[in-house]
Amino acid sequence: MAFGTHIRTWFDGRWHEGDVAVMRAADHGIWQGSSVFDGARMFEGVTPDL
């Protein structure tokens, strides 16, 4: 979350003024959940997700 009134966002190869939405409903990170989990986890010497 950005605080303040002067917000610049780097997206799609250039700077934009303001709080620009960088993810859309059909983007992979939203509907596949890869924004939360991307890859296998390993802890205590095991990889339970594989």
N, CA, C and O atoms as a printed pandas DataFrame, in Angstrom:
     atom_number atom_name residue_name chain_id  residue_number  x_coord  y_coord  z_coord
0              1         N          MET        A               1    0.844   -1.168    0.000
1              2        CA          MET        A               1    0.000    0.000    0.000
2              3         C          MET        A               1    0.892    1.234    0.000
3              4         O          MET        A               1    1.804    1.352    0.819
4              5         N          ALA        A               2    0.634    2.112   -0.885
5              6        CA          ALA        A               2    1.421    3.347   -0.987
6              7         C          ALA        A               2    0.787    4.439   -0.132
7              8         O          ALA        A               2   -0.431    4.613   -0.114
8              9         N          PHE        A               3    1.638    5.163    0.569
9             10        CA          PHE        A               3    1.171    6.291    1.370
10            11         C          PHE        A               3    1.667    7.572    0.736
11            12         O          PHE        A               3    2.738    7.588    0.129
12            13         N          GLY        A               4    0.923    8.623    0.865
13            14        CA          GLY        A               4    1.321    9.899    0.298
14            15         C          GLY        A               4    0.465   10.257   -0.899
15            16         O          GLY        A               4   -0.437    9.515   -1.288
16            17         N          THR        A               5    0.765   11.411   -1.475
17            18        CA          THR        A               5   -0.039   11.888   -2.594
18            19         C          THR        A               5    0.717   11.875   -3.915
19            20         O          THR        A               5    0.095   11.954   -4.975
20            21         N          HIS        A               6    2.046   11.775   -3.878
21            22        CA          HIS        A               6    2.832   11.740   -5.117
22            23         C          HIS        A               6    3.255   10.296   -5.379
23            24         O          HIS        A               6    4.237    9.818   -4.812
24            25         N          ILE        A               7    2.510    9.609   -6.240
25            26        CA          ILE        A               7    2.753    8.192   -6.518
26            27         C          ILE        A               7    3.136    8.035   -7.977
27            28         O          ILE        A               7    2.449    8.532   -8.869
28            29         N          ARG        A               8    4.243    7.335   -8.212
29            30        CA          ARG        A               8    4.666    6.984   -9.571
30            31         C          ARG        A               8    4.844    5.477   -9.601
31            32         O          ARG        A               8    5.417    4.900   -8.678
32            33         N          THR        A               9    4.359    4.838  -10.652
33            34        CA          THR        A               9    4.378    3.385  -10.761
34            35         C          THR        A               9    5.118    2.971  -12.020
35            36         O          THR        A               9    4.814    3.463  -13.106
36            37         N          TRP        A              10    6.110    2.049  -11.886
37            38        CA          TRP        A              10    6.816    1.499  -13.047
38            39         C          TRP        A              10    6.032    0.297  -13.528
39            40         O          TRP        A              10    5.877   -0.677  -12.792
40            41         N          PHE        A              11    5.535    0.352  -14.754
41            42        CA          PHE        A              11    4.741   -0.746  -15.309
42            43         C          PHE        A              11    4.817   -0.706  -16.821
43            44         O          PHE        A              11    4.748    0.362  -17.429
44            45         N          ASP        A              12    4.959   -1.858  -17.416
45            46        CA          ASP        A              12    4.939   -2.006  -18.868
46            47         C          ASP        A              12    6.025   -1.162  -19.542
47            48         O          ASP        A              12    5.813   -0.593  -20.613
48            49         N          GLY        A              13    7.203   -1.095  -18.887
49            50        CA          GLY        A              13    8.358   -0.448  -19.490
50            51         C          GLY        A              13    8.456    1.056  -19.367
51            52         O          GLY        A              13    9.320    1.671  -19.993
52            53         N          ARG        A              14    7.577    1.669  -18.563
53            54        CA          ARG        A              14    7.673    3.118  -18.388
54            55         C          ARG        A              14    7.025    3.528  -17.070
55            56         O          ARG        A              14    6.285    2.757  -16.460
56            57         N          TRP        A              15    7.317    4.756  -16.642
57            58        CA          TRP        A              15    6.738    5.323  -15.427
58            59         C          TRP        A              15    5.354    5.896  -15.715
59            60         O          TRP        A              15    5.124    6.486  -16.771
60            61         N          HIS        A              16    4.444    5.718  -14.773
61            62        CA          HIS        A              16    3.084    6.252  -14.855
62            63         C          HIS        A              16    2.822    7.109  -13.625
63            64         O          HIS        A              16    3.317    6.808  -12.540
64            65         N          GLU        A              17    2.059    8.157  -13.787
65            66        CA          GLU        A              17    1.632    8.983  -12.659
66            67         C          GLU        A              17    0.460    8.301  -11.967
67            68         O          GLU        A              17   -0.464    7.825  -12.627
68            69         N          GLY        A              18    0.495    8.252  -10.655
69            70        CA          GLY        A              18   -0.629    7.734   -9.887
70            71         C          GLY        A              18   -0.523    6.256   -9.569
71            72         O          GLY        A              18    0.464    5.594   -9.893
72            73         N          ASP        A              19   -1.559    5.765   -8.933
73            74        CA          ASP        A              19   -1.656    4.382   -8.475
74            75         C          ASP        A              19   -2.253    3.526   -9.596
75            76         O          ASP        A              19   -3.465    3.316   -9.646
76            77         N          VAL        A              20   -1.403    3.041  -10.483
77            78        CA          VAL        A              20   -1.836    2.292  -11.665
78            79         C          VAL        A              20   -2.051    0.820  -11.308
79            80         O          VAL        A              20   -1.218    0.218  -10.630
80            81         N          ALA        A              21   -3.150    0.247  -11.754
81            82        CA          ALA        A              21   -3.398   -1.182  -11.552
82            83         C          ALA        A              21   -2.441   -1.979  -12.434
83            84         O          ALA        A              21   -2.464   -1.834  -13.656
84            85         N          VAL        A              22   -1.604   -2.814  -11.833
85            86        CA          VAL        A              22   -0.610   -3.558  -12.601
86            87         C          VAL        A              22   -1.013   -5.012  -12.832
87            88         O          VAL        A              22   -0.321   -5.725  -13.559
88            89         N          MET        A              23   -2.104   -5.468  -12.237
89            90        CA          MET        A              23   -2.622   -6.815  -12.481
90            91         C          MET        A              23   -4.084   -6.706  -12.875
91            92         O          MET        A              23   -4.835   -5.900  -12.326
92            93         N          ARG        A              24   -4.474   -7.533  -13.840
93            94        CA          ARG        A              24   -5.859   -7.565  -14.278
94            95         C          ARG        A              24   -6.470   -8.918  -13.902
95            96         O          ARG        A              24   -5.743   -9.837  -13.525
96            97         N          ALA        A              25   -7.762   -9.046  -13.999
97            98        CA          ALA        A              25   -8.460  -10.255  -13.556
98            99         C          ALA        A              25   -7.980  -11.509  -14.270
99           100         O          ALA        A              25   -7.992  -12.585  -13.673
100          101         N          ALA        A              26   -7.560  -11.409  -15.526
101          102        CA          ALA        A              26   -7.146  -12.587  -16.286
102          103         C          ALA        A              26   -5.643  -12.858  -16.202
103          104         O          ALA        A              26   -5.168  -13.807  -16.826
104          105         N          ASP        A              27   -4.885  -12.062  -15.457
105          106        CA          ASP        A              27   -3.448  -12.306  -15.319
106          107         C          ASP        A              27   -3.199  -13.589  -14.539
107          108         O          ASP        A              27   -3.943  -13.918  -13.615
108          109         N          HIS        A              28   -2.152  -14.309  -14.918
109          110        CA          HIS        A              28   -1.835  -15.601  -14.311
110          111         C          HIS        A              28   -1.710  -15.519  -12.792
111          112         O          HIS        A              28   -2.180  -16.408  -12.082
112          113         N          GLY        A              29   -1.085  -14.471  -12.296
113          114        CA          GLY        A              29   -0.871  -14.334  -10.858
114          115         C          GLY        A              29   -2.152  -14.276  -10.054
115          116         O          GLY        A              29   -2.166  -14.652   -8.881
116          117         N          ILE        A              30   -3.224  -13.813  -10.665
117          118        CA          ILE        A              30   -4.499  -13.718   -9.957
118          119         C          ILE        A              30   -5.259  -15.038  -10.007
119          120         O          ILE        A              30   -5.615  -15.572   -8.957
120          121         N          TRP        A              31   -5.516  -15.571  -11.180
121          122        CA          TRP        A              31   -6.386  -16.743  -11.253
122          123         C          TRP        A              31   -5.681  -18.066  -11.013
123          124         O          TRP        A              31   -6.353  -19.073  -10.788
124          125         N          GLN        A              32   -4.346  -18.110  -11.051
125          126        CA          GLN        A              32   -3.619  -19.330  -10.715
126          127         C          GLN        A              32   -2.980  -19.255   -9.329
127          128         O          GLN        A              32   -2.445  -20.249   -8.840
128          129         N          GLY        A              33   -3.031  -18.103   -8.705
129          130        CA          GLY        A              33   -2.499  -17.963   -7.354
130          131         C          GLY        A              33   -0.991  -17.877   -7.268
131          132         O          GLY        A              33   -0.437  -17.996   -6.176
132          133         N          SER        A              34   -0.299  -17.671   -8.398
133          134        CA          SER        A              34    1.164  -17.636   -8.342
134          135         C          SER        A              34    1.696  -16.378   -7.673
135          136         O          SER        A              34    2.895  -16.275   -7.415
136          137         N          SER        A              35    0.822  -15.423   -7.391
137          138        CA          SER        A              35    1.280  -14.262   -6.628
138          139         C          SER        A              35    1.496  -14.644   -5.167
139          140         O          SER        A              35    2.197  -13.940   -4.440
140          141         N          VAL        A              36    0.902  -15.745   -4.734
141          142        CA          VAL        A              36    1.033  -16.216   -3.361
142          143         C          VAL        A              36    2.056  -17.338   -3.275
143          144         O          VAL        A              36    2.873  -17.349   -2.354
144          145         N          PHE        A              37    2.033  -18.279   -4.209
145          146        CA          PHE        A              37    2.914  -19.442   -4.165
146          147         C          PHE        A              37    3.514  -19.678   -5.543
147          148         O          PHE        A              37    2.786  -19.854   -6.520
148          149         N          ASP        A              38    4.829  -19.683   -5.623
149          150        CA          ASP        A              38    5.506  -19.893   -6.897
150          151         C          ASP        A              38    6.685  -20.831   -6.683
151          152         O          ASP        A              38    7.791  -20.386   -6.374
152          153         N          GLY        A              39    6.450  -22.123   -6.846
153          154        CA          GLY        A              39    7.520  -23.099   -6.686
154          155         C          GLY        A              39    7.302  -23.999   -5.481
155          156         O          GLY        A              39    6.293  -23.893   -4.784
156          157         N          ALA        A              40    8.255  -24.879   -5.247
157          158        CA          ALA        A              40    8.159  -25.845   -4.154
158          159         C          ALA        A              40    8.793  -25.290   -2.884
159          160         O          ALA        A              40    9.731  -24.495   -2.940
160          161         N          ARG        A              41    8.271  -25.718   -1.745
161          162        CA          ARG        A              41    8.840  -25.339   -0.449
162          163         C          ARG        A              41    9.703  -26.482    0.068
163          164         O          ARG        A              41    9.443  -27.648   -0.229
164          165         N          MET        A              42   10.714  -26.152    0.829
165          166        CA          MET        A              42   11.515  -27.167    1.500
166          167         C          MET        A              42   11.782  -26.705    2.919
167          168         O          MET        A              42   12.294  -25.609    3.142
168          169         N          PHE        A              43   11.431  -27.547    3.871
169          170        CA          PHE        A              43   11.757  -27.260    5.263
170          171         C          PHE        A              43   11.977  -28.570    5.988
171          172         O          PHE        A              43   11.356  -29.581    5.662
172          173         N          GLU        A              44   12.856  -28.552    6.966
173          174        CA          GLU        A              44   13.249  -29.734    7.737
174          175         C          GLU        A              44   13.691  -30.870    6.827
175          176         O          GLU        A              44   13.469  -32.041    7.136
176          177         N          GLY        A              45   14.327  -30.523    5.688
177          178        CA          GLY        A              45   14.893  -31.528    4.793
178          179         C          GLY        A              45   13.913  -32.237    3.877
179          180         O          GLY        A              45   14.306  -33.165    3.171
180          181         N          VAL        A              46   12.651  -31.831    3.863
181          182        CA          VAL        A              46   11.664  -32.477    2.994
182          183         C          VAL        A              46   10.947  -31.433    2.141
183          184         O          VAL        A              46   10.888  -30.255    2.493
184          185         N          THR        A              47   10.403  -31.888    1.013
185          186        CA          THR        A              47    9.614  -31.026    0.128
186          187         C          THR        A              47    8.203  -31.610    0.025
187          188         O          THR        A              47    7.932  -32.396   -0.882
188          189         N          PRO        A              48    7.308  -31.242    0.933
189          190        CA          PRO        A              48    5.975  -31.846    0.977
190          191         C          PRO        A              48    5.081  -31.509   -0.210
191          192         O          PRO        A              48    4.087  -32.198   -0.440
192          193         N          ASP        A              49    5.412  -30.465   -0.969
193          194        CA          ASP        A              49    4.558  -30.079   -2.093
194          195         C          ASP        A              49    4.816  -30.895   -3.351
195          196         O          ASP        A              49    4.042  -30.820   -4.304
196          197         N          LEU        A              50    5.896  -31.673   -3.366
197          198        CA          LEU        A              50    6.229  -32.444   -4.577
198          199         C          LEU        A              50    5.801  -33.878   -4.445
199          200         O          LEU        A              50    6.002  -34.669   -5.367
